[in-house]
Amino acid sequence: MRSMISWSRLLPKRRHWISMAIFVPSLLITLYLTTKNTDAYEAAERFVATDARIAASIGSVTKTSFKFWDGFEFTGSDANFSLGATTDKGEFVVEVRLHCVAGSWRVDTADIRARREHKPALQ
């Protein structure tokens, strides 16, 4: 009986589950918003939307989005983001690596992956 009592004390209580249910989403939302509002992210998004080489290979970008779950890295003077790029040819993922030089972010490399093709609507 004594071992049963000590084991029940180790089990998480309802308040622990509620705390985690509030804390984890709050942490993820804060991380998402603070990353999206950095100069590095804005430079990467601007690059994907306006670069002529990207437009030549996948088409003119009409919409960009932050692929939070595909990964990102942000350390002092280096950043790496996965951005979604929607064009008339389909949806693509563009991995952008940046480096900060004298206070401004410069794109080192950008890799494009096909995500899915747009299918024309049936008429």
N, CA, C and O of each residue as an XYZ file, in Angstrom:
492
protein
N       0.818     -1.195      0.000
C       0.000      0.000      0.000
C       0.862      1.259      0.000
O       0.521      2.257     -0.635
N       1.952      1.202      0.701
C       2.819      2.362      0.801
C       3.396      2.745     -0.568
O       3.478      3.931     -0.888
N       3.795      1.761     -1.377
C       4.335      2.070     -2.697
C       3.264      2.673     -3.593
O       3.591      3.482     -4.462
N       2.029      2.320     -3.419
C       0.921      2.864     -4.198
C       0.739      4.349     -3.904
O       0.458      5.125     -4.817
N       0.889      4.745     -2.685
C       0.726      6.145     -2.301
C       1.862      6.987     -2.879
O       1.602      8.066     -3.412
N       3.084      6.541     -2.792
C       4.195      7.329     -3.315
C       4.131      7.435     -4.836
O       4.502      8.462     -5.404
N       3.663      6.377     -5.497
C       3.536      6.428     -6.963
C       2.484      7.462     -7.379
O       2.692      8.188     -8.352
N       1.395      7.539     -6.682
C       0.341      8.495     -7.026
C       0.800      9.937     -6.834
O       0.287     10.840     -7.495
N       1.733     10.158     -5.964
C       2.264     11.508     -5.777
C       3.157     11.929     -6.939
O       3.315     13.122     -7.199
N       3.741     10.959     -7.637
C       4.599     11.253     -8.766
C       3.818     11.544    -10.044
O       4.339     12.194    -10.951
N       2.606     11.083    -10.123
C       1.796     11.302    -11.317
C       1.453     12.784    -11.462
O       1.190     13.462    -10.469
N       1.455     13.287    -12.697
C       1.107     14.699    -12.894
C      -0.341     14.985    -12.481
O      -1.249     14.191    -12.728
N      -0.513     16.080    -11.880
C      -1.845     16.505    -11.464
C      -2.511     17.267    -12.601
O      -1.855     17.668    -13.563
N      -3.780     17.456    -12.486
C      -4.532     18.169    -13.514
C      -3.995     19.578    -13.717
O      -3.948     20.069    -14.846
N      -3.593     20.226    -12.645
C      -3.068     21.591    -12.765
C      -1.771     21.621    -13.568
O      -1.491     22.608    -14.248
N      -0.971     20.544    -13.497
C       0.247     20.480    -14.299
C      -0.085     20.398    -15.788
O       0.550     21.061    -16.609
N      -1.078     19.583    -16.131
C      -1.486     19.462    -17.539
C      -2.052     20.774    -18.055
O      -1.785     21.165    -19.192
N      -2.829     21.451    -17.228
C      -3.401     22.741    -17.632
C      -2.292     23.775    -17.813
O      -2.319     24.553    -18.767
N      -1.328     23.788    -16.911
C      -0.203     24.715    -17.035
C       0.570     24.466    -18.325
O       0.929     25.414    -19.024
N       0.828     23.216    -18.642
C       1.551     22.881    -19.874
C       0.712     23.230    -21.111
O       1.253     23.680    -22.120
N      -0.589     23.025    -21.033
C      -1.471     23.342    -22.161
C      -1.506     24.839    -22.437
O      -1.793     25.253    -23.560
N      -1.222     25.645    -21.444
C      -1.164     27.094    -21.634
C       0.252     27.535    -21.997
O       0.431     28.373    -22.881
N       1.247     26.986    -21.331
C       2.626     27.424    -21.506
C       3.197     27.090    -22.888
O       3.786     27.957    -23.532
N       3.034     25.871    -23.343
C       3.650     25.447    -24.604
C       3.116     26.234    -25.804
O       3.919     26.748    -26.582
N       1.796     26.353    -25.990
C       1.333     27.172    -27.116
C       1.752     28.638    -27.004
O       2.061     29.274    -28.012
N       1.762     29.174    -25.786
C       2.199     30.562    -25.597
C       3.659     30.732    -25.999
O       4.025     31.726    -26.626
N       4.483     29.769    -25.641
C       5.892     29.808    -26.007
C       6.068     29.739    -27.522
O       6.860     30.494    -28.085
N       5.346     28.850    -28.183
C       5.450     28.709    -29.640
C       4.962     29.962    -30.369
O       5.582     30.388    -31.343
N       3.878     30.544    -29.915
C       3.351     31.761    -30.540
C       4.337     32.914    -30.361
O       4.581     33.673    -31.298
N       4.900     33.045    -29.169
C       5.885     34.097    -28.915
C       7.118     33.912    -29.788
O       7.623     34.878    -30.360
N       7.601     32.694    -29.893
C       8.766     32.405    -30.731
C       8.474     32.715    -32.196
O       9.311     33.303    -32.881
N       7.308     32.330    -32.676
C       6.907     32.589    -34.059
C       6.862     34.091    -34.344
O       7.435     34.560    -35.327
N       6.182     34.834    -33.483
C       6.006     36.273    -33.712
C       7.308     37.049    -33.578
O       7.564     37.964    -34.361
N       8.131     36.698    -32.601
C       9.392     37.425    -32.447
C      10.352     37.124    -33.595
O      11.102     38.005    -34.016
N      10.340     35.908    -34.100
C      11.197     35.570    -35.238
C      10.715     36.267    -36.498
O      11.522     36.777    -37.275
N       9.412     36.293    -36.702
C       8.849     36.898    -37.899
C       9.044     38.415    -37.937
O       9.013     39.009    -39.015
N       9.240     39.039    -36.803
C       9.411     40.489    -36.742
C      10.872     40.926    -36.683
O      11.153     42.060    -36.295
N      11.804     40.057    -37.057
C      13.218     40.438    -37.057
C      13.616     41.013    -38.414
O      12.962     40.761    -39.427
N      14.686     41.779    -38.416
C      15.219     42.328    -39.673
C      15.688     41.216    -40.602
O      15.551     41.329    -41.821
N      16.237     40.145    -40.041
C      16.724     39.030    -40.864
C      15.571     38.377    -41.611
O      15.688     38.098    -42.804
N      14.457     38.131    -40.926
C      13.313     37.514    -41.588
C      12.755     38.431    -42.672
O      12.432     37.972    -43.767
N      12.644     39.707    -42.376
C      12.118     40.654    -43.362
C      13.019     40.727    -44.593
O      12.521     40.852    -45.712
N      14.346     40.649    -44.403
C      15.264     40.640    -45.540
C      15.101     39.371    -46.370
O      15.134     39.426    -47.600
N      14.925     38.238    -45.712
C      14.727     36.973    -46.430
C      13.414     36.991    -47.215
O      13.370     36.553    -48.364
N      12.354     37.493    -46.598
C      11.058     37.564    -47.270
C      11.106     38.524    -48.467
O      10.557     38.225    -49.528
N      11.752     39.653    -48.295
C      11.903     40.619    -49.386
C      12.713     40.019    -50.539
O      12.388     40.229    -51.708
N      13.758     39.278    -50.207
C      14.584     38.635    -51.225
C      13.772     37.636    -52.042
O      13.830     37.648    -53.271
N      13.023     36.781    -51.377
C      12.222     35.770    -52.091
C      11.178     36.435    -52.972
O      10.923     35.972    -54.083
N      10.576     37.503    -52.498
C       9.514     38.165    -53.259
C      10.037     38.953    -54.453
O       9.308     39.130    -55.429
N      11.285     39.436    -54.404
C      11.743     40.362    -55.439
C      12.928     39.883    -56.272
O      13.260     40.537    -57.260
N      13.575     38.787    -55.927
C      14.773     38.375    -56.651
C      14.433     37.873    -58.063
O      13.541     37.043    -58.239
N      15.148     38.384    -59.047
C      14.899     38.025    -60.446
C      15.261     36.571    -60.740
O      14.609     35.936    -61.569
N      16.286     36.032    -60.080
C      16.679     34.644    -60.312
C      15.628     33.672    -59.814
O      15.377     32.646    -60.447
N      15.015     33.985    -58.691
C      13.933     33.137    -58.183
C      12.742     33.218    -59.118
O      12.139     32.194    -59.440
N      12.394     34.422    -59.562
C      11.266     34.591    -60.487
C      11.512     33.856    -61.800
O      10.581     33.308    -62.389
N      12.754     33.844    -62.257
C      13.065     33.151    -63.510
C      12.934     31.636    -63.374
O      12.578     30.962    -64.341
N      13.215     31.090    -62.192
C      13.175     29.637    -62.044
C      11.816     29.096    -61.606
O      11.439     28.001    -62.025
N      11.073     29.822    -60.783
C       9.779     29.296    -60.323
C       8.600     30.169    -60.705
O       7.456     29.798    -60.440
N       8.837     31.290    -61.303
C       7.763     32.212    -61.655
C       7.685     33.353    -60.663
O       8.345     33.342    -59.624
N       6.876     34.329    -60.997
C       6.716     35.507    -60.149
C       6.029     35.121    -58.831
O       4.965     34.503    -58.832
N       6.649     35.492    -57.726
C       6.136     35.137    -56.405
C       4.986     36.069    -56.048
O       5.141     37.290    -56.026
N       3.829     35.472    -55.768
C       2.650     36.260    -55.401
C       2.423     36.309    -53.894
O       1.780     37.228    -53.386
N       2.952     35.317    -53.185
C       2.742     35.260    -51.739
C       3.906     34.516    -51.092
O       4.373     33.502    -51.611
N       4.364     35.025    -49.961
C       5.381     34.332    -49.179
C       4.819     34.030    -47.799
O       3.975     34.764    -47.283
N       5.293     32.948    -47.214
C       4.839     32.576    -45.874
C       5.999     31.940    -45.124
O       6.898     31.363    -45.736
N       5.979     32.043    -43.824
C       7.022     31.504    -42.955
C       6.699     30.043    -42.671
O       5.646     29.741    -42.108
N       7.579     29.145    -43.047
C       7.407     27.714    -42.790
C       8.061     27.398    -41.444
O       9.161     26.849    -41.385
N       7.366     27.753    -40.377
C       7.869     27.630    -39.014
C       8.293     26.196    -38.695
O       9.342     25.982    -38.087
N       7.489     25.221    -39.098
C       7.768     23.825    -38.769
C       8.863     23.228    -39.643
O       9.441     22.203    -39.280
N       9.164     23.845    -40.794
C      10.243     23.331    -41.644
C      11.610     23.711    -41.097
O      12.630     23.179    -41.535
N      11.628     24.606    -40.164
C      12.872     24.934    -39.491
C      13.370     26.338    -39.753
O      13.122     26.927    -40.805
N      14.063     26.846    -38.789
C      14.718     28.134    -38.898
C      15.843     28.155    -37.883
O      15.820     27.435    -36.885
N      16.803     28.977    -38.154
C      17.930     29.128    -37.238
C      18.291     30.600    -37.207
O      18.388     31.249    -38.249
N      18.486     31.114    -36.027
C      18.804     32.523    -35.892
C      19.856     32.670    -34.795
O      19.554     32.565    -33.606
N      21.081     32.911    -35.213
C      22.159     33.153    -34.262
C      22.784     34.491    -34.604
O      22.807     34.869    -35.776
N      23.272     35.193    -33.658
C      23.877     36.509    -33.793
C      23.959     37.109    -35.180
O      23.167     37.991    -35.512
N      24.905     36.652    -36.009
C      25.097     37.261    -37.321
C      24.717     36.333    -38.470
O      24.952     36.673    -39.630
N      24.144     35.188    -38.183
C      23.707     34.246    -39.213
C      22.248     33.880    -38.998
O      21.768     33.803    -37.867
N      21.553     33.656    -40.110
C      20.150     33.259    -40.030
C      19.841     32.302    -41.174
O      20.448     32.377    -42.242
N      18.896     31.407    -40.941
C      18.465     30.447    -41.934
C      16.948     30.290    -41.783
O      16.466     29.938    -40.706
N      16.201     30.547    -42.853
C      14.747     30.476    -42.811
C      14.224     29.611    -43.940
O      14.815     29.560    -45.018
N      13.113     28.931    -43.691
C      12.373     28.232    -44.738
C      11.125     29.055    -45.018
O      10.293     29.261    -44.134
N      11.004     29.522    -46.255
C       9.862     30.343    -46.634
C       9.071     29.642    -47.726
O       9.646     29.028    -48.624
N       7.773     29.735    -47.646
C       6.919     29.237    -48.705
C       6.731     30.324    -49.745
O       6.519     31.487    -49.404
N       6.809     29.948    -51.013
C       6.620     30.904    -52.103
C       5.535     30.354    -53.019
O       5.667     29.260    -53.567
N       4.471     31.115    -53.179
C       3.378     30.717    -54.055
C       3.519     31.467    -55.369
O       3.626     32.693    -55.390
N       3.516     30.713    -56.468
C       3.595     31.291    -57.807
C       2.485     30.683    -58.649
O       1.727     29.840    -58.169
N       2.387     31.114    -59.914
C       1.393     30.518    -60.792
C       1.766     29.093    -61.183
O       0.919     28.356    -61.688
N       3.014     28.691    -60.961
C       3.464     27.336    -61.275
C       3.281     26.361    -60.123
O       3.370     25.151    -60.331
N       3.030     26.844    -58.932
C       2.843     25.970    -57.777
C       3.354     26.615    -56.510
O       3.636     27.812    -56.455
N       3.461     25.785    -55.502
C       3.985     26.228    -54.214
C       5.373     25.634    -54.034
O       5.592     24.453    -54.302
N       6.301     26.456    -53.582
C       7.691     26.047    -53.424
C       8.168     26.434    -52.034
O       7.622     27.338    -51.401
N       9.188     25.740    -51.574
C       9.849     26.101    -50.327
C      11.229     26.627    -50.692
O      11.987     25.968    -51.403
N      11.545     27.812    -50.204
C      12.834     28.438    -50.469
C      13.585     28.538    -49.148
O      13.136     29.200    -48.212
N      14.731     27.874    -49.085
C      15.589     27.937    -47.904
C      16.584     29.071    -48.113
O      17.392     29.029    -49.040
N      16.527     30.072    -47.261
C      17.365     31.261    -47.407
C      18.351     31.328    -46.242
O      17.962     31.258    -45.077
N      19.628     31.464    -46.577
C      20.676     31.627    -45.574
C      21.218     33.050    -45.679
O      21.595     33.507    -46.759
N      21.250     33.742    -44.541
C      21.683     35.135    -44.514
C      22.844     35.318    -43.556
O      23.082     34.504    -42.664
N      23.557     36.410    -43.768
C      24.665     36.788    -42.900
C      24.596     38.306    -42.694
O      24.363     39.055    -43.642
N      24.797     38.742    -41.474
C      24.741     40.171    -41.166
C      26.122     40.796    -41.358
O      27.105     40.370    -40.751
N      26.171     41.817    -42.218
C      27.416     42.537    -42.487
C      27.158     44.015    -42.216
O      26.318     44.631    -42.873
N      27.861     44.573    -41.270
C      27.762     45.994    -40.917
C      26.320     46.427    -40.669
O      25.903     47.503    -41.097
N      25.568     45.582    -39.976
C      24.206     45.940    -39.602
C      23.132     45.659    -40.632
O      21.954     45.894    -40.359
N      23.496     45.161    -41.814
C      22.464     44.823    -42.802
C      22.598     43.352    -43.181
O      23.701     42.806    -43.211
N      21.480     42.727    -43.465
C      21.440     41.301    -43.767
C      21.636     41.072    -45.256
O      20.969     41.688    -46.086
N      22.562     40.176    -45.584
C      22.868     39.807    -46.973
C      22.556     38.330    -47.166
O      22.858     37.508    -46.301
N      21.959     37.998    -48.290
C      21.637     36.607    -48.592
C      22.892     35.911    -49.104
O      23.520     36.365    -50.061
N      23.251     34.802    -48.454
C      24.381     33.994    -48.904
C      23.930     33.001    -49.975
O      24.485     32.960    -51.073
N      22.920     32.206    -49.638
C      22.399     31.220    -50.593
C      20.884     31.120    -50.456
O      20.303     31.458    -49.425
N      20.274     30.647    -51.529
C      18.835     30.377    -51.518
C      18.611     29.090    -52.312
O      18.951     29.019    -53.493
N      18.049     28.089    -51.673
C      17.772     26.804    -52.310
C      16.268     26.657    -52.472
O      15.503     26.931    -51.548
N      15.850     26.218    -53.662
C      14.422     26.085    -53.976
C      14.058     24.617    -54.037
O      14.744     23.824    -54.682
N      12.962     24.253    -53.356
C      12.416     22.895    -53.421
C      10.980     22.983    -53.903
O      10.224     23.853    -53.469
N      10.603     22.080    -54.803
C       9.210     22.030    -55.244
C       8.370     21.437    -54.127
O       8.763     20.458    -53.494
N       7.245     22.022    -53.896
C       6.371     21.524    -52.843
C       5.170     20.813    -53.436
O       4.948     19.634    -53.161
N       4.404     21.507    -54.236
C       3.273     20.869    -54.897
C       2.845     21.732    -56.066
O       2.946     22.958    -56.021
N       2.378     21.094    -57.088
C       1.961     21.775    -58.306
C       0.523     22.257    -58.177
O      -0.307     21.615    -57.535
N       0.243     23.399    -58.798
C      -1.138     23.866    -58.876
C      -1.842     23.099    -59.976
O      -1.295     22.919    -61.064
N      -3.035     22.655    -59.700
C      -3.840     21.999    -60.722
C      -4.898     22.992    -61.195
O      -5.543     23.645    -60.374
N      -5.082     23.112    -62.498
C      -6.074     24.060    -62.982
C      -7.484     23.637    -62.519
O      -7.804     22.452    -62.419
N      -8.286     24.637    -62.251
C      -9.651     24.376    -61.805
C     -10.483     23.838    -62.959
O     -10.337     24.271    -64.102
N     -11.346     22.901    -62.649
C     -12.233     22.344    -63.675
C     -13.323     23.354    -63.993
O     -13.878     23.997    -63.102
N     -13.615     23.481    -65.272
C     -14.658     24.450    -65.659
C     -15.760     23.770    -66.411
O     -16.723     24.419    -66.818
